[in-house]
Amino acid sequence: MSKFAIETYNLSKRYRLIDAASSSANKTVLDYLISPYKRFKEIRSLTSFKDDDTKNIFWALKDINLKVEHGDVIGLIGKNGAGKSTLLKILSKITAPTTGKAILRGRVNSLLEVGTGFNGELTGRENIYMNGTLHGMSKKEIDKKLDEIIDFAGVEKFIDIPVKRYSSGMGVRLGFAVAAHLEPEILIVDEVLAVGDAEFQKKAIGKMQDVSQQQGRTVIFVSHNMTSIENLCTKAFMLETGKIVFEGNVVDCINKYQEHNIDNAHLELITRKDRTGNGNILFEKVVLMDKNGNPLGLPRSGEDIIIRMYYHVVKQGEHRNCRISCEIHSSRHLMFIASTEFVSDKEIIINKSGYIDLLIENFPISKGSYFITLFMESNSDIVDYIEAAHPLDVIDGDFYGFGKNYPNGWNGHTILIKHKFLI
């Protein structure tokens, strides 16, 4: 028996990009009724190519070579659009590669998105049996695991209700419980766990550790949470534009990823190619200012700061129901998220280029180097998302108002909170 649970050889996947204005999504129902064969040909053409066809080609993956040993816990990291989800879909046999091949030795179970493999009309209990049967388990084997799955998911009260009535969190909990308990030799888990609450995420990480360490199963784990990657994984791969750019030690891989983020943060924002979204509105630049609107060199802990985000409207017209978020990250952790969703109950409409100011009072982060990530959506569609859009170096300040700085050991990873002790 080979020592490798997973092997891939020159694995590649390509798609054809299409113009949204002429895409099938914009055709009327009458168009489909008049010429269904024509519509079928359009959709089929997205993944059907001639050898010399290079028009509007996008390679989601290019020449991926992996060797994963039985019992390894592999972390896949990379920006959105790097190819992680495409790779997982190929390994899960949801989609086929364009070229190359993947060899997986053992039963595979995967959780790639909320409700993967579930039938919304069936109850939670029925879906457990359906999933187990599809993965080659007998009813007797599923019976032995049923109570454990239900208890782990924490959905006892809802187990006989159709899963279409479940919240996203409940769907994730049951989906993961099924995937992890039906004895897969290979377990594949995408960022979907981020939907669950903190307690369940901790529980899920513990289960994956048990599956790998105690049961000798192989785990492929994708996450933007570097702490989870570091605590769980034995090896890591970093993907960028569909290629593996680093593999090996987990800490070294995380450091490489963060260095790449910081390097990108110093690039001119409007020229960045590693953004995702439909591009109808693009962030142009970020300017740091004091509370009076004056340019700010380095923000100081405890002082009021303004993060001014300039944007350019590419597609003219009204962009309604806009949501804007700004995240502050350290080299390992997400420090906090500021979002219009949390603090505004009015509809935000953008119809021309301009800027948005984010005022943060008593800046609550300790001395260190961080970076800013920007996000904007309109009508639930992402228009622009850029990780590490701008560097953020913070210097010491008298946050607590007692003329004292905090210990150096707090630097780089601490949120500061005003507090009092009553003795």
LUMBA-857588 format. One record per residue (C-alpha): residue number from 1; residue in one letter; x negated, y negated, z. Coordinates in nm, 3 decimals. Each point is the difference from the previous one (the first is absolute). Example, Ala and Ser with C-alpha at 12.3 -4.5 7.8 and 13.67 -1.06 7.14 Angstrom:
num 1 residu A px -1.230 py 0.450 pz 0.780
num 2 residu S px -0.137 py -0.344 pz -0.066
This chain:
num 1 residu M px 0.000 py 0.000 pz 0.000
num 2 residu S px -0.130 py -0.345 pz -0.090
num 3 residu K px -0.093 py -0.227 pz 0.290
num 4 residu F px 0.180 py -0.286 pz -0.174
num 5 residu A px 0.371 py -0.062 pz 0.056
num 6 residu I px 0.010 py -0.267 pz -0.271
num 7 residu E px -0.215 py -0.049 pz -0.309
num 8 residu T px 0.055 py -0.249 pz -0.280
num 9 residu Y px -0.196 py -0.027 pz -0.322
num 10 residu N px -0.003 py -0.324 pz -0.202
num 11 residu L px 0.358 py -0.068 pz 0.108
num 12 residu S px 0.146 py -0.295 pz -0.192
num 13 residu K px 0.343 py -0.155 pz -0.043
num 14 residu R px 0.099 py -0.268 pz -0.248
num 15 residu Y px 0.316 py -0.195 pz -0.073
num 16 residu R px 0.109 py -0.242 pz -0.265
num 17 residu L px 0.085 py -0.350 pz 0.120
num 18 residu I px 0.315 py -0.143 pz -0.153
num 19 residu D px 0.132 py -0.351 pz -0.036
num 20 residu A px 0.278 py -0.052 pz 0.255
num 21 residu A px 0.192 py -0.211 pz -0.251
num 22 residu S px 0.035 py 0.294 pz -0.236
num 23 residu S px 0.006 py 0.282 pz 0.254
num 24 residu S px 0.283 py 0.248 pz 0.038
num 25 residu A px 0.094 py -0.158 pz 0.334
num 26 residu N px 0.121 py -0.309 pz -0.185
num 27 residu K px 0.213 py 0.185 pz -0.254
num 28 residu T px 0.376 py -0.001 pz 0.032
num 29 residu V px 0.212 py 0.310 pz 0.053
num 30 residu L px 0.122 py -0.044 pz -0.358
num 31 residu D px -0.359 py 0.026 pz -0.125
num 32 residu Y px -0.034 py 0.340 pz 0.166
num 33 residu L px 0.330 py 0.124 pz -0.136
num 34 residu I px -0.081 py -0.113 pz -0.353
num 35 residu S px -0.348 py 0.146 pz -0.012
num 36 residu P px -0.076 py 0.243 pz 0.286
num 37 residu Y px -0.270 py 0.173 pz -0.204
num 38 residu K px -0.178 py -0.330 pz -0.054
num 39 residu R px 0.010 py -0.070 pz 0.374
num 40 residu F px -0.136 py 0.348 pz 0.071
num 41 residu K px -0.289 py -0.060 pz -0.239
num 42 residu E px -0.082 py -0.330 pz 0.175
num 43 residu I px -0.017 py 0.166 pz 0.343
num 44 residu R px -0.189 py 0.302 pz -0.136
num 45 residu S px -0.258 py -0.232 pz -0.158
num 46 residu L px -0.113 py -0.125 pz 0.342
num 47 residu T px -0.193 py 0.322 pz 0.064
num 48 residu S px -0.034 py 0.135 pz -0.355
num 49 residu F px -0.318 py -0.102 pz -0.183
num 50 residu K px -0.199 py 0.070 pz -0.310
num 51 residu D px -0.373 py 0.051 pz 0.041
num 52 residu D px -0.079 py -0.334 pz -0.165
num 53 residu D px 0.281 py -0.190 pz 0.174
num 54 residu T px -0.146 py -0.282 pz 0.211
num 55 residu K px 0.277 py -0.261 pz -0.013
num 56 residu N px 0.118 py -0.121 pz 0.344
num 57 residu I px -0.158 py 0.297 pz 0.174
num 58 residu F px -0.042 py -0.001 pz 0.379
num 59 residu W px -0.209 py 0.265 pz 0.172
num 60 residu A px 0.144 py 0.054 pz 0.348
num 61 residu L px -0.271 py 0.263 pz 0.064
num 62 residu K px -0.325 py 0.062 pz -0.183
num 63 residu D px -0.228 py 0.304 pz 0.039
num 64 residu I px 0.082 py 0.089 pz 0.363
num 65 residu N px -0.219 py 0.282 pz 0.134
num 66 residu L px 0.082 py 0.123 pz 0.349
num 67 residu K px -0.105 py 0.298 pz 0.209
num 68 residu V px 0.188 py 0.038 pz 0.327
num 69 residu E px -0.078 py 0.289 pz 0.232
num 70 residu H px 0.261 py 0.196 pz 0.195
num 71 residu G px 0.073 py -0.178 pz 0.328
num 72 residu D px -0.132 py -0.340 pz -0.112
num 73 residu V px 0.199 py -0.312 pz 0.079
num 74 residu I px -0.058 py -0.239 pz -0.287
num 75 residu G px 0.078 py -0.371 pz 0.009
num 76 residu L px 0.075 py -0.179 pz -0.327
num 77 residu I px -0.044 py -0.376 pz 0.023
num 78 residu G px 0.018 py -0.280 pz -0.252
num 79 residu K px 0.207 py -0.299 pz -0.096
num 80 residu N px 0.352 py 0.021 pz -0.137
num 81 residu G px -0.028 py 0.109 pz -0.362
num 82 residu A px -0.330 py 0.183 pz 0.054
num 83 residu G px 0.155 py 0.333 pz -0.103
num 84 residu K px 0.058 py 0.167 pz 0.337
num 85 residu S px 0.370 py 0.076 pz -0.046
num 86 residu T px -0.054 py 0.122 pz -0.357
num 87 residu L px -0.265 py 0.243 pz 0.124
num 88 residu L px 0.231 py 0.130 pz 0.273
num 89 residu K px 0.284 py 0.049 pz -0.249
num 90 residu I px -0.228 py 0.209 pz -0.221
num 91 residu L px -0.120 py 0.208 pz 0.295
num 92 residu S px 0.364 py 0.047 pz 0.106
num 93 residu K px 0.089 py 0.103 pz -0.358
num 94 residu I px 0.255 py -0.279 pz -0.030
num 95 residu T px -0.174 py -0.125 pz -0.313
num 96 residu A px -0.254 py 0.159 pz -0.233
num 97 residu P px -0.345 py -0.139 pz -0.081
num 98 residu T px -0.075 py -0.134 pz -0.346
num 99 residu T px -0.337 py 0.176 pz -0.002
num 100 residu G px -0.194 py 0.218 pz 0.242
num 101 residu K px 0.138 py 0.244 pz 0.251
num 102 residu A px 0.070 py 0.043 pz 0.370
num 103 residu I px -0.032 py 0.331 pz 0.187
num 104 residu L px 0.177 py 0.032 pz 0.335
num 105 residu R px -0.033 py 0.319 pz 0.202
num 106 residu G px 0.290 py 0.051 pz 0.237
num 107 residu R px 0.353 py -0.122 pz 0.062
num 108 residu V px 0.032 py -0.378 pz -0.039
num 109 residu N px 0.245 py -0.225 pz 0.182
num 110 residu S px 0.008 py -0.374 pz -0.053
num 111 residu L px 0.166 py -0.313 pz 0.134
num 112 residu L px -0.054 py -0.276 pz -0.252
num 113 residu E px 0.301 py -0.225 pz 0.059
num 114 residu V px 0.306 py -0.023 pz 0.222
num 115 residu G px 0.232 py 0.293 pz -0.067
num 116 residu T px -0.239 py 0.191 pz -0.226
num 117 residu G px 0.169 py 0.327 pz -0.095
num 118 residu F px 0.322 py -0.076 pz 0.189
num 119 residu N px 0.351 py 0.018 pz -0.143
num 120 residu G px 0.195 py -0.292 pz 0.142
num 121 residu E px 0.329 py 0.188 pz -0.007
num 122 residu L px -0.134 py 0.284 pz 0.215
num 123 residu T px -0.038 py -0.019 pz 0.376
num 124 residu G px -0.338 py -0.012 pz 0.172
num 125 residu R px 0.035 py 0.367 pz 0.096
num 126 residu E px 0.087 py 0.103 pz -0.356
num 127 residu N px -0.293 py -0.197 pz -0.138
num 128 residu I px -0.239 py 0.179 pz 0.236
num 129 residu Y px 0.115 py 0.337 pz -0.134
num 130 residu M px -0.008 py -0.123 pz -0.359
num 131 residu N px -0.355 py -0.132 pz 0.035
num 132 residu G px -0.120 py 0.315 pz 0.172
num 133 residu T px 0.151 py 0.219 pz -0.271
num 134 residu L px -0.159 py -0.210 pz -0.277
num 135 residu H px -0.336 py 0.051 pz 0.170
num 136 residu G px 0.040 py 0.379 pz 0.003
num 137 residu M px 0.109 py 0.054 pz 0.360
num 138 residu S px 0.266 py 0.250 pz 0.100
num 139 residu K px 0.306 py -0.100 pz 0.204
num 140 residu K px -0.144 py 0.193 pz 0.294
num 141 residu E px -0.323 py -0.200 pz -0.015
num 142 residu I px 0.192 py -0.328 pz -0.016
num 143 residu D px 0.222 py 0.107 pz 0.292
num 144 residu K px -0.309 py 0.032 pz 0.219
num 145 residu K px -0.111 py -0.353 pz -0.085
num 146 residu L px 0.340 py -0.173 pz -0.002
num 147 residu D px 0.023 py -0.113 pz 0.364
num 148 residu E px -0.362 py -0.115 pz -0.003
num 149 residu I px 0.058 py -0.208 pz -0.315
num 150 residu I px 0.317 py -0.162 pz 0.135
num 151 residu D px -0.161 py -0.078 pz 0.336
num 152 residu F px -0.313 py -0.148 pz -0.161
num 153 residu A px 0.208 py -0.222 pz -0.230
num 154 residu G px 0.220 py -0.117 pz 0.287
num 155 residu V px 0.319 py 0.021 pz -0.207
num 156 residu E px 0.197 py 0.254 pz 0.208
num 157 residu K px 0.314 py -0.216 pz 0.003
num 158 residu F px -0.007 py -0.047 pz -0.377
num 159 residu I px -0.121 py 0.336 pz -0.125
num 160 residu D px 0.344 py 0.095 pz -0.139
num 161 residu I px 0.061 py -0.337 pz -0.169
num 162 residu P px -0.085 py -0.053 pz -0.372
num 163 residu V px -0.349 py -0.150 pz -0.024
num 164 residu K px 0.131 py -0.281 pz -0.224
num 165 residu R px 0.132 py -0.146 pz 0.326
num 166 residu Y px -0.347 py 0.007 pz 0.162
num 167 residu S px -0.204 py -0.313 pz 0.052
num 168 residu S px -0.339 py -0.014 pz -0.174
num 169 residu G px -0.171 py 0.075 pz 0.332
num 170 residu M px 0.215 py 0.308 pz 0.062
num 171 residu G px -0.066 py 0.118 pz -0.355
num 172 residu V px -0.375 py -0.032 pz 0.050
num 173 residu R px 0.007 py 0.182 pz 0.334
num 174 residu L px 0.197 py 0.293 pz -0.139
num 175 residu G px -0.200 py 0.006 pz -0.325
num 176 residu F px -0.331 py 0.014 pz 0.185
num 177 residu A px 0.127 py 0.259 pz 0.248
num 178 residu V px 0.108 py 0.225 pz -0.285
num 179 residu A px -0.323 py -0.051 pz -0.195
num 180 residu A px -0.224 py 0.067 pz 0.301
num 181 residu H px 0.186 py 0.293 pz 0.157
num 182 residu L px 0.072 py 0.221 pz -0.301
num 183 residu E px -0.355 py 0.137 pz 0.018
num 184 residu P px -0.160 py -0.154 pz -0.308
num 185 residu E px -0.362 py 0.087 pz -0.071
num 186 residu I px -0.034 py -0.353 pz -0.147
num 187 residu L px 0.187 py -0.299 pz 0.142
num 188 residu I px 0.012 py -0.323 pz -0.202
num 189 residu V px 0.121 py -0.318 pz 0.173
num 190 residu D px 0.023 py -0.346 pz -0.155
num 191 residu E px 0.036 py -0.342 pz 0.166
num 192 residu V px 0.364 py 0.087 pz 0.067
num 193 residu L px -0.076 py 0.051 pz 0.372
num 194 residu A px -0.031 py -0.378 pz 0.030
num 195 residu V px 0.382 py -0.011 pz -0.011
num 196 residu G px 0.024 py 0.188 pz 0.329
num 197 residu D px -0.034 py -0.159 pz 0.343
num 198 residu A px -0.331 py -0.013 pz 0.186
num 199 residu E px 0.089 py 0.290 pz 0.230
num 200 residu F px 0.087 py 0.228 pz -0.291
num 201 residu Q px -0.314 py -0.101 pz -0.193
num 202 residu K px -0.209 py 0.106 pz 0.300
num 203 residu K px 0.197 py 0.325 pz 0.019
num 204 residu A px -0.049 py 0.062 pz -0.372
num 205 residu I px -0.375 py -0.061 pz 0.019
num 206 residu G px -0.018 py 0.248 pz 0.287
num 207 residu K px 0.189 py 0.258 pz -0.202
num 208 residu M px -0.232 py -0.041 pz -0.298
num 209 residu Q px -0.298 py 0.045 pz 0.232
num 210 residu D px 0.159 py 0.318 pz 0.133
num 211 residu V px 0.076 py 0.126 pz -0.351
num 212 residu S px -0.361 py -0.050 pz -0.106
num 213 residu Q px -0.200 py 0.082 pz 0.314
num 214 residu Q px 0.210 py 0.274 pz 0.158
num 215 residu Q px 0.156 py 0.156 pz -0.308
num 216 residu G px -0.280 py -0.061 pz -0.251
num 217 residu R px 0.229 py -0.171 pz -0.251
num 218 residu T px -0.117 py -0.260 pz -0.252
num 219 residu V px 0.138 py -0.354 pz 0.021
num 220 residu I px -0.011 py -0.282 pz -0.257
num 221 residu F px 0.094 py -0.328 pz 0.166
num 222 residu V px 0.050 py -0.343 pz -0.160
num 223 residu S px 0.028 py -0.306 pz 0.223
num 224 residu H px -0.091 py -0.369 pz 0.018
num 225 residu N px -0.042 py 0.045 pz 0.375
num 226 residu M px -0.375 py 0.045 pz 0.033
num 227 residu T px 0.028 py 0.098 pz 0.367
num 228 residu S px 0.220 py 0.298 pz -0.092
num 229 residu I px -0.240 py 0.098 pz -0.279
num 230 residu E px -0.298 py -0.022 pz 0.235
num 231 residu N px 0.167 py 0.196 pz 0.282
num 232 residu L px 0.146 py 0.276 pz -0.216
num 233 residu C px -0.220 py 0.063 pz -0.303
num 234 residu T px -0.321 py 0.200 pz -0.036
num 235 residu K px -0.087 py -0.145 pz -0.340
num 236 residu A px 0.122 py -0.289 pz -0.214
num 237 residu F px 0.020 py -0.104 pz -0.365
num 238 residu M px 0.038 py -0.358 pz -0.121
num 239 residu L px 0.185 py -0.060 pz -0.326
num 240 residu E px -0.021 py -0.311 pz -0.214
num 241 residu T px 0.172 py -0.053 pz -0.337
num 242 residu G px 0.062 py 0.373 pz -0.034
num 243 residu K px -0.355 py 0.114 pz 0.080
num 244 residu I px -0.177 py 0.136 pz 0.306
num 245 residu V px -0.258 py -0.262 pz 0.099
num 246 residu F px -0.104 py 0.152 pz 0.334
num 247 residu E px 0.028 py 0.332 pz 0.180
num 248 residu G px -0.143 py 0.134 pz 0.322
num 249 residu N px -0.014 py -0.107 pz 0.364
num 250 residu V px 0.327 py -0.159 pz 0.118
num 251 residu V px -0.157 py -0.298 pz 0.178
num 252 residu D px -0.230 py -0.073 pz -0.296
num 253 residu C px 0.297 py 0.018 pz -0.238
num 254 residu I px 0.206 py -0.239 pz 0.215
num 255 residu N px -0.293 py -0.242 pz 0.021
num 256 residu K px -0.038 py 0.014 pz -0.378
num 257 residu Y px 0.370 py -0.076 pz -0.042
num 258 residu Q px -0.014 py -0.296 pz 0.239
num 259 residu E px -0.317 py -0.136 pz -0.162
num 260 residu H px 0.179 py 0.015 pz -0.332
num 261 residu N px 0.294 py -0.190 pz 0.151
num 262 residu I px -0.226 py -0.272 pz 0.136
num 263 residu D px -0.186 py -0.030 pz -0.331
num 264 residu N px 0.330 py -0.038 pz -0.185
num 265 residu A px 0.118 py -0.261 pz 0.251
num 266 residu H px -0.271 py -0.236 pz -0.126
num 267 residu L px 0.111 py 0.027 pz -0.364
num 268 residu E px 0.213 py -0.271 pz -0.159
num 269 residu L px 0.353 py 0.110 pz 0.083
num 270 residu I px 0.172 py -0.066 pz -0.333
num 271 residu T px -0.257 py 0.218 pz -0.183
num 272 residu R px 0.046 py 0.303 pz 0.225
num 273 residu K px 0.089 py 0.314 pz -0.196
num 274 residu D px 0.067 py 0.225 pz 0.301
num 275 residu R px 0.342 py -0.151 pz 0.073
num 276 residu T px 0.330 py 0.182 pz -0.033
num 277 residu G px 0.349 py -0.128 pz -0.084
num 278 residu N px 0.188 py -0.108 pz -0.311
num 279 residu G px -0.203 py -0.322 pz -0.030
num 280 residu N px 0.298 py -0.233 pz -0.029
num 281 residu I px -0.159 py -0.214 pz 0.273
num 282 residu L px -0.372 py 0.010 pz 0.083
num 283 residu F px -0.189 py -0.124 pz 0.303
num 284 residu E px -0.268 py -0.246 pz -0.119
num 285 residu K px -0.204 py -0.088 pz 0.307
num 286 residu V px -0.003 py -0.024 pz 0.379
num 287 residu V px -0.104 py -0.309 pz 0.196
num 288 residu L px -0.049 py -0.011 pz 0.379
num 289 residu M px 0.108 py -0.322 pz 0.171
num 290 residu D px 0.039 py -0.146 pz 0.348
num 291 residu K px 0.344 py -0.095 pz 0.134
num 292 residu N px -0.032 py -0.348 pz -0.156
num 293 residu G px -0.059 py 0.139 pz -0.349
num 294 residu N px -0.376 py -0.066 pz -0.009
num 295 residu P px -0.230 py 0.264 pz -0.155
num 296 residu L px -0.131 py 0.240 pz 0.262
num 297 residu G px -0.339 py 0.166 pz -0.021
num 298 residu L px 0.028 py 0.267 pz 0.267
num 299 residu P px 0.314 py 0.048 pz 0.209
num 300 residu R px -0.051 py 0.014 pz 0.375
num 301 residu S px 0.183 py 0.230 pz 0.241
num 302 residu G px 0.281 py -0.186 pz 0.175
num 303 residu E px 0.031 py -0.282 pz -0.254
num 304 residu D px 0.293 py -0.055 pz -0.236
num 305 residu I px -0.083 py 0.090 pz -0.360
num 306 residu I px 0.180 py -0.013 pz -0.334
num 307 residu I px -0.053 py 0.261 pz -0.270
num 308 residu R px 0.104 py -0.168 pz -0.329
num 309 residu M px 0.081 py 0.248 pz -0.277
num 310 residu Y px 0.014 py -0.149 pz -0.349
num 311 residu Y px 0.201 py 0.189 pz -0.260
num 312 residu H px 0.066 py -0.029 pz -0.375
num 313 residu V px 0.337 py 0.087 pz -0.157
num 314 residu V px -0.079 py 0.202 pz -0.314
num 315 residu K px 0.354 py 0.097 pz -0.098
num 316 residu Q px 0.214 py -0.312 pz -0.005
num 317 residu G px 0.343 py -0.003 pz 0.164
num 318 residu E px 0.134 py 0.043 pz 0.350
num 319 residu H px -0.158 py 0.270 pz 0.213
num 320 residu R px 0.253 py 0.073 pz 0.274
num 321 residu N px -0.011 py 0.177 pz 0.335
num 322 residu C px -0.376 py -0.048 pz 0.023
num 323 residu R px -0.193 py 0.147 pz 0.291
num 324 residu I px -0.356 py -0.110 pz 0.076
num 325 residu S px -0.234 py 0.177 pz 0.240
num 326 residu C px -0.352 py -0.068 pz 0.122
num 327 residu E px -0.200 py 0.270 pz 0.177
num 328 residu I px -0.317 py -0.044 pz 0.205
num 329 residu H px -0.233 py 0.302 pz -0.004
num 330 residu S px -0.324 py 0.084 pz 0.174
num 331 residu S px -0.244 py 0.253 pz -0.144
num 332 residu R px 0.206 py 0.278 pz 0.162
num 333 residu H px 0.337 py -0.129 pz 0.110
num 334 residu L px 0.303 py -0.199 pz -0.105
num 335 residu M px 0.007 py -0.278 pz 0.259
num 336 residu F px 0.342 py -0.145 pz -0.079
num 337 residu I px 0.249 py -0.078 pz -0.277
num 338 residu A px 0.173 py -0.336 pz -0.047
num 339 residu S px 0.305 py 0.025 pz -0.226
num 340 residu T px 0.285 py -0.227 pz -0.104
num 341 residu E px 0.221 py 0.302 pz 0.061
num 342 residu F px -0.058 py -0.035 pz 0.375
num 343 residu V px 0.042 py -0.375 pz 0.046
num 344 residu S px 0.234 py -0.126 pz -0.274
num 345 residu D px 0.370 py 0.071 pz -0.052
num 346 residu K px 0.031 py -0.215 pz -0.312
num 347 residu E px -0.036 py 0.128 pz -0.354
num 348 residu I px -0.336 py -0.102 pz -0.149
num 349 residu I px 0.020 py -0.099 pz -0.367
num 350 residu I px -0.312 py -0.077 pz -0.205
num 351 residu N px 0.040 py -0.170 pz -0.338
num 352 residu K px -0.331 py -0.181 pz -0.046
num 353 residu S px -0.365 py 0.027 pz 0.097
num 354 residu G px -0.101 py -0.131 pz 0.340
num 355 residu Y px -0.126 py 0.113 pz 0.338
num 356 residu I px 0.124 py 0.151 pz 0.324
num 357 residu D px -0.139 py -0.099 pz 0.340
num 358 residu L px -0.024 py 0.251 pz 0.282
num 359 residu L px -0.048 py -0.174 pz 0.337
num 360 residu I px -0.147 py 0.219 pz 0.274
num 361 residu E px -0.004 py -0.171 pz 0.338
num 362 residu N px -0.270 py 0.084 pz 0.256
num 363 residu F px -0.178 py 0.228 pz -0.247
num 364 residu P px -0.003 py 0.327 pz 0.199
num 365 residu I px -0.299 py 0.187 pz -0.140
num 366 residu S px -0.344 py 0.041 pz 0.155
num 367 residu K px -0.326 py -0.103 pz -0.165
num 368 residu G px -0.088 py 0.215 pz -0.301
num 369 residu S px 0.030 py 0.055 pz -0.374
num 370 residu Y px 0.339 py 0.083 pz -0.147
num 371 residu F px 0.183 py -0.033 pz -0.329
num 372 residu I px 0.344 py -0.111 pz -0.116
num 373 residu T px 0.233 py 0.217 pz -0.210
num 374 residu L px 0.286 py -0.165 pz -0.193
num 375 residu F px 0.335 py 0.141 pz -0.107
num 376 residu M px 0.302 py -0.142 pz -0.185
num 377 residu E px 0.318 py 0.159 pz -0.127
num 378 residu S px 0.314 py -0.125 pz -0.173
num 379 residu N px 0.331 py 0.189 pz -0.002
num 380 residu S px -0.177 py 0.300 pz 0.157
num 381 residu D px -0.260 py 0.016 pz -0.283
num 382 residu I px -0.365 py -0.056 pz 0.090
num 383 residu V px -0.127 py -0.294 pz -0.206
num 384 residu D px -0.352 py -0.024 pz 0.145
num 385 residu Y px -0.199 py 0.191 pz 0.262
num 386 residu I px -0.371 py -0.052 pz 0.060
num 387 residu E px -0.200 py 0.173 pz 0.270
num 388 residu A px -0.286 py -0.206 pz 0.146
num 389 residu A px 0.110 py -0.310 pz -0.188
num 390 residu H px -0.211 py -0.236 pz 0.212
num 391 residu P px -0.272 py 0.034 pz 0.267
num 392 residu L px 0.075 py -0.125 pz 0.352
num 393 residu D px -0.289 py -0.062 pz 0.240
num 394 residu V px 0.113 py -0.101 pz 0.349
num 395 residu I px -0.219 py -0.171 pz 0.263
num 396 residu D px 0.027 py -0.020 pz 0.378
num 397 residu G px 0.258 py -0.231 pz 0.151
num 398 residu D px 0.142 py -0.076 pz 0.343
num 399 residu F px 0.312 py 0.205 pz -0.064
num 400 residu Y px 0.103 py 0.030 pz 0.365
num 401 residu G px -0.070 py -0.365 pz 0.090
num 402 residu F px -0.244 py 0.072 pz 0.282
num 403 residu G px -0.321 py -0.091 pz -0.178
num 404 residu K px -0.105 py 0.362 pz -0.036
num 405 residu N px -0.068 py 0.218 pz -0.301
num 406 residu Y px 0.084 py 0.368 pz 0.005
num 407 residu P px -0.265 py 0.277 pz 0.011
num 408 residu N px -0.194 py 0.081 pz -0.316
num 409 residu G px 0.138 py 0.352 pz 0.010
num 410 residu W px 0.340 py -0.137 pz -0.093
num 411 residu N px -0.129 py -0.156 pz -0.319
num 412 residu G px 0.139 py 0.120 pz -0.329
num 413 residu H px 0.293 py 0.207 pz 0.117
num 414 residu T px 0.206 py -0.175 pz 0.267
num 415 residu I px 0.335 py -0.176 pz 0.001
num 416 residu L px 0.011 py -0.271 pz 0.269
num 417 residu I px 0.318 py -0.051 pz 0.203
num 418 residu K px 0.086 py -0.279 pz 0.243
num 419 residu H px 0.071 py 0.157 pz 0.337
num 420 residu K px 0.017 py -0.053 pz 0.375
num 421 residu F px -0.052 py 0.220 pz 0.305
num 422 residu L px 0.239 py -0.037 pz 0.293
num 423 residu I px -0.166 py 0.122 pz 0.320
